[in-house]
């Protein structure tokens, strides 16, 4: 019996397999395709996802395939600016740039290569899960290559997830659904006039999106009218205002249904779902894959604790309660931007600038003082030159200043639970601004709770279990 069977080895499934491998869990991944899909799909991830890749020990390998994005602009049919969404230059509070462009086959190759580090993680390509039957002790997974027993199954198998269908409820429709044409090109020569910024062309006659990819890769997404099914000649006609066949080679074009849905439930006993199996969002925020990565960052350490017997299986109920509303916030903003993209500048003033949202987790795990909410902790460079996450590793951590004294009992309590203690001057300003003396950080780098005084500190440490 394996600890976890993952159905689907896209980026989300591969990230989950790496996290569980890092935790020492035995994992079997079933992937119905024989090889990595060779064409681009997702093209953006943010600083939180790059921080996850850092946790996996893969940030440097993945980073070499990326391009840092300066941001996004929304313009009307006349080319007038409606809205600007700049991304700050340089490294942010999490230790990484806020926006990266990437080529999905490159990312998948690095994530799959990372799995080779773990002899307890096995991947079966060209194998499809055909049946799931759970009982009190595990799940019997029938697949096209045989049968395996797993203590838990996680469906990372996309929008048409078989695991979600087994759980049995239809997703909630959040109100946006449109047919768009996605076109990927490779430039034959540099075209700096296209720009590094992503551009949303907000034209009700024909809205469109331009995305600067890595290297010479460029993407356009163009809203289709009812009944349209463009061939190659029509694709170039739609692109004519920006680019022609003399400038670039057409890598692929495909019609997608841009949906906005949220599944419920995300868990049925020993069956769970993540990524597009749990939610789908229009791509206007570039948060589709990012949201799935946040799912598995939240889920992996909880599965590890349950499998280790440190927490009851009910801990897994916090996965959906924390993640679903977080995902809903991103979908809602993407839907709102979709509405903007289909309008013009007329009809009232709009804000000139926009900034990234940072939703809080929904109700779930908490300890100590909850005044900081359930956001992501920053990642400073510590006094010895190392980054915070490199010192913590993949575990719980108590973050304090260098002058806070813990009792021997508190120190032993943290050590017995394999929780890191980081007492460093680089944390002092953040703690002071937050109005506390210590913060408990989870393995997914979200804040578990904080303490403002000695009594709250004692309760906080006692709750790090």
N, C-alpha and C positions, 0 to 999 in steps of 0.2 A: 504493500500500500504506500502511495506517495502522500505527502502532506497536502499538496495543492496540484490540481490539474487546471491548467489555463487553456481555454479554448480561444485560439486566435493569436497570431504572432505579428500583428501590426505594431506600430510604435508603442501603443499603450500596453499591450500584452507583453512585449519585450521588456519594457521598463518594469512591469510587475515581476517578471521572471528574474530580472537582475536584482531587484530589491529583495525578493525572497531568497535568491541565491546568496546575497550578501548576509542575510540573517541565518544562513546555514540550513534552510529548509529544502527538503526533497521536492522537486517540481517536475511535472511532465507537461510539455506544451504540445498541443495538437493544432497543426496549421494545415488547412485544406489545400493551399497552394504549394507547388513544388519548390518555388524559389521566391526571393524577394521581388515584389512587383517593381518593374523597371521604369515606370513612368511617374512623373510628379503628381502629388495630390496635395497634402498639407504643405504650407510654405512659410509658416510663422510660428515662433514660440517666444515666450517672454522670459524675464529674469528669474521668475520663480521656477520655471521649468529648467533653465540652465543650472540653477542651484540644485535641483534634483539630479541632473546629470553629474554635477560635482559630487554629490553624495555617492553616486554609483561609481565614481572614479573614472568617468568617461568624458568629462567636460573638455579636456584638452583635445582629445581625439575628435569629438563632435565639433568643437569650436573652429577647427581648421576648415570645416566645410561651410561656414556661415558668413553672412554679410550683415553688419549692424545697420539697422534701418533708422533714418532720422525722424520718421513719423508719417502722418497721413494728412492729406488735404481733401476737402470737399468743395467742388466748384459747380456752378450752375451751367446751363446750356450755353451761356455766353462766355464762359470761362472766368466769371467773377467768383471770388472766394466767398464761400458760405461759412466755412468752419475750418480751423486748423488744429491739428492734434500733434504737436511736436513731442518727440521723445528726448529726454535730457541727454546731453552728450556725456560720455564718460561712464564710470561705474557708479551704480546707485547704492542704496542702503543695504541691498542683499548681496553686494559684492560683484554684480554683473551688470552689463548693459540692459536696458529695459526692453529692447526689441531686436530680434534676430530673424533674418531670412535664411532659409535652408532648402535643400533639395531632398525630398523624402527618401529616395533610395539610398543616398549617402548616410542619412541618419539611421535608417534601418540596418544597414551593414554594420555600423559601429555598435549599435545596441545588440545585434546578434553576435558580433565578435566578442562583446563583453561576457556573454553567457559561457564562452569556452573556458572562462576562469573557474567555473563551478562544476566539478564532476557530478554533483548531486542534482544538476538541472539537465534534463533530457528534452530534446526537440524532435518531434516526428513531423516531417514535411509530407505533403500529399496525403494527409490523413484527416478525415472528417468525423467529428463526433455525431453519432446517429441516435444515441439513447442515453438518458440520465435517469437513474433510479436511486433515490436516497433512502437511507434507513437510519437507525439510531447511531450507528458507528461510522458511517461514511457514505460515499456515493459510488455506485457501479456505473462506470462510463463505458458504454459500448461505442466503438469507433470502427472505421473501415479497415483497420489493421488488427483488431482484436478487442480485448476487454481489459480495463484497469480499474483498480479500486483507489479512491482518493478520499482524504478526510474532508476536503472542500473543493469545490469547482468554481472558477471565476470565468464568466463569459466576457471576453474582450473581442467578440466576434462581429462587431459592427452593427449597422442600422437594421439588418435583417437577422439579428441574433437568435440562434436556436436556443440558447440558454434562457433568454428573456421569454421566448415562446413557451418554454417548459414551465417557467415561473407562472406565466399564464394570463397577465393583464395587459391590455393595450395601452400604449403611452398616451399621455395627455397632450393634446394639440394646443400650442401656445399662440396660434393665430397668424403665423407667417408661412406662406408656401408659394414659391415661384419657380418657374423653369428658367435656368440660366445656361448660357453656353460658356464653357471654360476652355481657353485656348492657351497652349504653351508653345513658346517660340524660342529659338536659339539664334541670337543675332550673328550676322556674318561679319560685322564690323562694329566697333563701339558707336553708340548713339547717345552721347551725353545729353542731347536735347530732350530725351525721354525723362530724365531725372531719376534721382534716388528715392524720392518720396513716393509712397503709394498715393494714388489719386482716385477719388470717387467722383464720377461724372454724374451729377444729379440732374438728369434730364428726363422728364416724364415721357417724352417720345421714345427714348431708348437709353436707359441708365446703363452705366458701365463702370468697371473698376480696372485700374492699371496697377500692377505689382512688379516692382523691381526684384528679381530673384538673385541667386548667386551667379557669379561669373557673367556669362553672356545670356543667361536665361531671363526671359520676361514673360509675364502672364497678363492676359486680359480676360475679364469675366463680363459678359454682355447679356442683359435681360432679353429673353425671347418673347415674341408675341405669340398669341394662340395659334397653334397649327404649324409654326415654323419648325423645320428640321433641316438646318443648313448643310449643304455639301461643301467641299473644299473651296470652290469658287466663291460661294456665298460667304464663307468665313473671311476670305480676303476682302470681299466687298465691305463687310462690317468693320474690318480693321483699317479701311482705307484712310480715315481721317488721321491715323497715327503712324501707320507703317505699311509697307508693301512687300510682296514676295521677293523683290530684289534686295531687300534689307535683311531678311531672316529666313530660316528654315522652320517649317511647321512641324513641331514635334508630335503634337496630338491635339485633337479637339473632341470634346464630349459634352453632352447635355446632362445637367444635374438638376435635381429637384432640391432647392434650398429650403429645408424644413426647419421648424421650431417645435420640438417635442421633448417631453420629460416623462420618463418611465416611473412607474410605481407599482409594486415595491422593487427595491434594488436587492433584496435578500429574501430568500425563502429557505429557511433552515440552513443547509450546507451549500446552497446554490446562491451565487452573487453575480452581479453584472457591473461593468465599468466601461467608460468611454462611450462611443456611439451607441452601444447597446443600452445605455442608461439615459442618454440625452443627445439631441442633435440641435445645432444652432446654425443660423445663417452665417456666412463667413466674414461679414463686414467688420467684425472686431478682430478676426484672426485668432479666436479663442477656442475653436473646436477641439483640436488636439490638446491644447493646453489644459482644457477642462478635464479631459480624460487622464492626463498625467497627474493632475491634482487628485483625481479619484484614487489612483493606485498608490500615490504617496500616502494618502490617508488610510487606505485599506491594508497595505502590506504589513506594517508594524503591529496592527491590531490582530491580524491573522497569526502573526508570529507569537504574540503574547497568549492568545487563546490556545494555540497548538502546544505551547510550552507549559500550559496549565497555570499560568500566572494570573489569568482572568477568566471569568466564565464566558461562554459563548454569547451571552447577552451584550458583551462589549461590542460585538459586530453590529448591533442595532444602531450604534452611534454613527456608523459609516453613512447610511442614508440620511439620518437626521442632520448631520453636519454638512454633507456634501450637496444634497438636493437643492436646498435654497440658495446655496452659493452658486451652483450651476444655473439656477433660474435667474439670478441677477445678471449674469453674463448674457444669457439668451435674451432677456428683456431689453438690455441695451442694444444688442445686435438687431433685434426687431425694430427698435426705435430708429436706429441708424438706417435700416432698410427703408423705413418710411420716408426719411429725409432724402435718401438717394433717389426716390421716385417723385420728388417734388422740385420746385424751383425756388429761387431766392425771394419771390414775391410772397406777400401774405404776412409780413411782420418780420421784425429784426430777429436774428439768431445770434447766439454767442459766438464770438470770434475765435475763441480757443477752447480746447477741451483737454482734460487730463484723464489718465487711466484710473479706472475704478479699482478699489481693493475691498471687495466684499468680506464681511465677517462670516465665519462658519455658522451654520445653524445650531440649534440647541444640541448639546452633547456633553462631552467630557469637560470638567472644570475642577479646579482646586484652588484653595486659598482665596485671595482677593481677586474679584473678576473685573476690576475697573479698567483693565487694559483691553478688554474684549478678547476675541478669538481670531486675531490677525496673525500675520507672519512676523516673527522676530527678525531684527536686522542681523547682518553678518559683518561685524567690523574685523579689521586686522588687529590682532592682539599684540600685547607689548613685546612678545618674542618674535614678531614678524609672521606668525602663522595666522591663517584665517580661522574664524570661530568654528566652522563646521569640521575642519580638519582635526581640531582638538577634540571635539565632541564625538565624532564618529556617528554611527547609526544607532543612537540610543537617546534616552531621556537625558536632560541636563538641567542643573541649577546654575543660573547665571547671576553673579554678584560682583560687587567691587572688591578690591584687594584688602580692605580694612574690616570687612564683616567677619566676625568670629563665629564659627559653628562649634557646637559641643562635640565631644568625641562620639557621643551616641548618634548625633545627626550625621556625622561623617561616615560612621559605620553603616547607618541605614542606607545612605546613598550608594555606598560601595557594594553592599549586599544585594542591591537591586540593579547593579550594573548601570548606575546613573552617573554621568559625568558631573564634576564640580569645576566650574570655570570662574575663578575669582580674579578679575583683571581690570586694570585701570582703564582700558579701552571701552569698558561697559559703563563707566561711571556717569558720563554725561547723559546717555540714554536713560539710565535708571533714574537719575535726578529729574529729567524732564518728564518721565512717566510717573513720578511721585512715589516710587517704591524702592525697596532695598534689595529685592531679589525677584527673579522671574524664573518660572519653570518652563522649559522649552521641550516640546515633544520631538520624536524622531523625524516627523515631517516638517519640522521647523516652525510649527504653529505654537502659539502661546497657550499653555495649559492653565496658568494662573500666576499670581504675583503675591508679594507680601510687602506691607508698609512698615511693619514693626516686628519685634521679636516674637510676639504671640502668633501673629499671622504667619511668620516664617516657620515656626514650629509646626503649625497645622499644614502648611504647604509641603514641607518635607515629609511629614507623616503620610500625606496623600500621594506622594510619588511612590507608586508601588509596582 
